[in-house]
Amino acid sequence: MNWRNLATVSLLWLGVCEASAEDFIKGVYLQSEELCAQAKKDTLQTVVDAGGLVLSASGIESVEYNCEFLNVTRATRAPAWAVTALCQEPGHLFPDTLSILELSPTQLDLVSVRTVDAEGGQTNNAGTYYLCDGVTMP
């Protein structure tokens, strides 16, 4: 394959990635409807300071923890995405691969391939996340 063909394939791939990202999740998601209510009543920062995970199109955020979404690919047979992420905790950087399934317009199920030891103090990205209407990222 010559450089011109490689450049064309690369541009086509970028177009596919951008198209997939366009229909990716919108808004702010938290791990319960109660946390959404708290974020509306107080602030999103209050929920984050208490250790809550915030899911948005750019990644997952919490106190001293974040996962930046690097690649997002839309599934063709399900309302779902495959996501590669780079996650960070104090003194520790690691990759993660996630699947995000849209259960309803306001509810997402996130699964991580990463094994989490509950006693090790690691953050678990997996779980159900709820759309928090009226809540925005700081």
Number of C-alpha atoms within 10 A of each C-alpha: 5 6 8 9 10 11 11 11 12 12 12 12 12 12 12 14 15 15 14 16 16 13 11 18 20 12 16 21 27 27 21 17 15 12 20 24 16 14 20 16 11 11 16 23 16 14 20 18 12 10 15 18 23 23 26 20 17 15 17 20 21 19 15 11 17 22 22 19 19 11 15 23 18 21 14 8 6 9 14 20 23 16 19 20 20 15 20 17 15 8 5 8 12 11 13 17 15 19 21 24 18 18 14 11 9 14 19 24 17 19 17 17 12 14 9 14 10 9 6 7 8 12 17 14 22 17 14 18 24 24 23 23 13 10 17 14 12 6
